[in-house]
Amino acid sequence: MIFALKWNPVYFINFFFTVNNPFFYGKLLNTFEYFYFPIAIVSFFKKSF
């Protein structure tokens, strides 16, 4: 998790949600972070811009 912060700033958002709401966002993102969370971020930016 920590080493990912050096090359992927997206994981800072995961850390942010984990600290603020560890009961929901933390468990969800920590479970799917390596194969779902990056896809969710990409799809989010595609819809936004």
Contacts in CASP RR format, 6 or more apart in sequence:
PFRMAT RR
TARGET T0000
AUTHOR 0000-0000-0000
METHOD contacts of the structure
MODEL  1
MIFALKWNPVYFINFFFTVNNPFFYGKLLNTFEYFYFPIAIVSFFKKSF
1 11 0 8 1.000
1 14 0 8 1.000
1 15 0 8 1.000
1 33 0 8 1.000
4 11 0 8 1.000
5 11 0 8 1.000
5 12 0 8 1.000
5 15 0 8 1.000
8 38 0 8 1.000
10 37 0 8 1.000
10 38 0 8 1.000
10 41 0 8 1.000
11 33 0 8 1.000
13 41 0 8 1.000
14 26 0 8 1.000
14 29 0 8 1.000
14 30 0 8 1.000
14 33 0 8 1.000
14 37 0 8 1.000
17 25 0 8 1.000
17 26 0 8 1.000
17 29 0 8 1.000
18 25 0 8 1.000
18 26 0 8 1.000
18 29 0 8 1.000
18 30 0 8 1.000
29 37 0 8 1.000
END
